Amino acid sequence: MKYWWIIIGMAGLTGCARFEPRPLAPAQTAAQLEARSLENAGLKKFLEQALGQPVKVWPLPEWNLTTLSVAAFYYNPSLAVARAQWEVASADIQTASARPNPSLSVTPGYDTTTTTLSPWLPMFSLDWPLETAGKRGIRMAEARQVALSARWDIVTTAWQVRSQLREALLDEQVAERRRALLNRAYQLQDQLVLRMEQRLTAGDVARTELVAAQIALQKTGQDRLDAETRANDARVRLAGILGLSAPALAGVKIDYSLATNLPPALTEPGARRVALTSRSDIRGALADYAAAQADLQLEIAKQYPDVHMSPGYQYNQGDNQWFLGLTLDLPVLNQNQGPIASAAAKRHLAAAKFLALQSQVIGEIDRAVAGYRLAQSQAGSGERLLATEQEQAGAMEAQVKAGAADQFDAVGAQLELANAQLVQLDNDTAVQRARGALEDALQYPLDALTPETFKQIAAASPATETHP
């Protein structure tokens, strides 16, 4: 027993983790964020891993939806937060698997009446808890399901990032095309106003017609400025989604072409059934339900008390006295019914949330399929109207050359064609948005990424420079 102090000292040194402070320096992190670019060597490595092939030319001469998606998965702060939350949930598995530590009690005593031997009465005892009813295994199972749910949340966040990225790309592409068409329409409208002014002098048109043309010219000019503003706003939003500053995209060439062909199978009932069982939010909700069920199982197991073994020793005036204690709770006043009822209600809530989510997904898919078919129909009608306008403009040019019509009529026909092109641009944009909505509803990428590759890239944890 003279070595008892050694035992206590060793017990105090069992902890091996050491605290290392990592303070955040706002100025330093801001500089790191502003220094991010699409030329980063770490991004190149992450892109090669994602695409499964080496990148021969770096920086990329041109970026598209696929490569920009990978860049967003590398830099986007929302995904960084989702990954950190998964790391926290994964660490909780280790906490759940830990066995309770025993405790050592030291109770020194002193006998003031003794006249023989030592008056000291040192006593030592251990409290060794033993969990029953498989509580540790249930606790670990619950923690694993919570971590699994957090991992699926990463994929869900990645889909949100992807959707925002696709919308920003589409908005910038549409704004640039609209601006080009409006420039052409403005030029034609200006020519029309000049010719109408000449006709007004000759008395061939009324002043009200000229005023209407001048108002249309001003409106076209305003629309042109609005398109330019929208293009700039889309570029800034694109940079924010990528986790970059706007200057980081200066000079970056982007291929704005999005998916044009939609696999017919994606509009069939089978695709909906797959989505209803494999979407990341569906899988996450299933994990939440499994965690709630494990929590209920754990609360039921807590009806059975844990056992505390308490061996001890006392040196009593020359006598070595050993004893063994046994402690357990007596479930006579309550049988953990309150926590059991609460856990059962939470499991019911998780089931209700899962069914509500499935119902919501069904509605999203149905709306996306119907919206896509309607957009396709409108785009088809628009293409036929555009073809008619093109034929009419060509016929008017032929009449002008033949002397059967003047340049005023030709300009008017060209202006009608420009307006028809603007209408068709809106139709094509609607088709692209409908495709995007269907892609999001089914969580099926319509580019070079497969669904499984998408999940793997999203869940990967790149080593970005987010903190000192």
TALINJO-V878203 format. One line per field, one symbol per residue. ss: DSSP state (~ for helix, > for strand, _ for the rest). burial: I if it has 24 or more other C-alpha atoms within 12 Angstrom, else O. A space follows every 10 residues. Layout:
BEGIN
ss=???
burial=???
END
This chain:
BEGIN
ss=___~~~~~~~ ~~________ _____~~~~~ ~~~~~_____ ~~~~~~~~~~ ~_________ __>_~~~~~~ ~~~~~_~~~~ ~~~~~~~~~~ ~~~~~~~___ __>>>>___> _________> __>>>>>>>> ____~~~~~~ ~~~~~~~~~~ ~~~~~~~~~~ ~~~~~~~~~~ ~~~~~~~~~~ ~~~~~~~~~~ ~~~~~~~~~~ ~~____~~~~ ~~~~~~~~~~ ~~~~~~~~~~ ~~~~~~~~~~ ~~___~~~~_ ___>______ ___~~~~_~~ ~~~~~~~~_~ ~~~~~~~~~~ ~~~~~~~~~~ ~_____>>>> >>>>>>__>> >>>>>>>>__ ______~~~~ ~~~~~~~~~~ ~~~~~~~~~~ ~~~~~~~~~~ ~~~~~~~~~~ ~~~~~~~~~~ ~~~~~~~~~~ ~~____~~~~ ~~~~~~~~~~ ~~~~~~~~~~ ~~~~~~~~~~ ~~________ ~~~~~~~~~_ ________
burial=OOOOOOOOOO OOOOOOOOOO OOOOOOOOOO OOIOOIIIII OIIIIIIOOI OOOOOOOOOI OOIIIIIIII IIIIIIIIII OIIIIIIOII OIIOOIOOOO OOOIOOOOOO OOOOOOOOOO IIIIIIIIIO IOOIIIIIII IIIIIIIIII IIIIIIIIII IIIIIIIIII IIIIIIIIII IIIIIIIIII IIIOIIIOOO OOOOOOOOOI OOIIOIIOOI IOIIOOIIOI IIOIIIIIII IIIIIIOIIO OOOIOIOIIO OIOOOIIOOO IIOIIIIIII IIIIIIIIII IIIIIIIIII IIIIIIOIOI IIIIIOOOOO OOOOOOOOOO OOOOOIOOOI OOIIOOIOOI IOOIOOIIOO IIOIIIIIIO IIIOIIOOIO OIIOOIOOII OIIOOIIOOO OOOOOOIIII IIIIIIIIII IIIIIIIIII IIIIIIIIII IIIIIIIOIO IOOIIIIIII IIOIIIOO
END
